[in-house]
């Protein structure tokens, strides 16, 4: 009996092989699980300040949309088209920044597998290293090695235990003055500008705050100043002064700020409402991009 089996042409097997390779690559990039590394573990232990922005939140979508329009409109047509198409893919889920030392944590999830090679090919000026679905960027590779080698608790993993709930906010920040780093920073600013803006800073242990946006132009938030000795009375006047100074500083940018200072056991808090943030960010960013051309 004659067999009906016929060998396929080499072209057929090449197409099949490419299809299997493409499918495997797609599964690896977008489906295969990736390790989740807690945000607080990636913040350098020496840093005294960190701020985080959830770019995937519903509240941030209006601001991100305006930023996308502004950035695309400032680049040449063909680059603008490429940027518009790739923007949703390249947009991180979250960006977190630390100060002293300065570092940036970019959370991408599974997309990190595709983005990491692009960073390498682009000649990016900062040192970088992937940790699960995030990339840590810093000026020094030694800082990356230090974060990679840390296994025990740090000041920021402990902060995560106290303030981890803030990760559910659109934007938040935490400042640790446990070792006097904030006090030192404030003193240097006061000497530079010859003005005492925060005399009671030594009484502060931690400053933590957040803001949630409702639409592209309105947000609500709170900033809390926690006291080392539990006595919050002497902080109140300083917090009121800081609120007034920030309000005046934001006014020329078209940002409206209204707040109320309250004293609680062991803390002084500022509850506030803010308007005009999206337009202000777009104006500042557009100006910097234009001047950098």
Buried (B, 14 or more C-beta within 10 A) or exposed (E): EEEEEEEEEEEEEEEEEEEEEEEEEEEEBEEEEBEEBBBBBBBBBBBBBBBBBBBBBEBBBBBBEBBBEBBBEBBEEEEBEEBBEEBEEEBBBBBBBBBEBBBBBBBBBBBBBBBBEEBEEEEEEBBBBBBBBBBBBBEEEEBBEBBEEBEEEBBBBEBBEEBEEBBEBBBBBBBBBBEEBBBBBBBEEBEEEEEEEBBBBEBBBBBBBBBBBEEBBBBBBBBBBBBEEEEBEEBBEBBBBBBEEBBEEBEEBEBBBEBEBBEEEBBBBBBBBBBBBBBBBBBEBBEEEEEEE
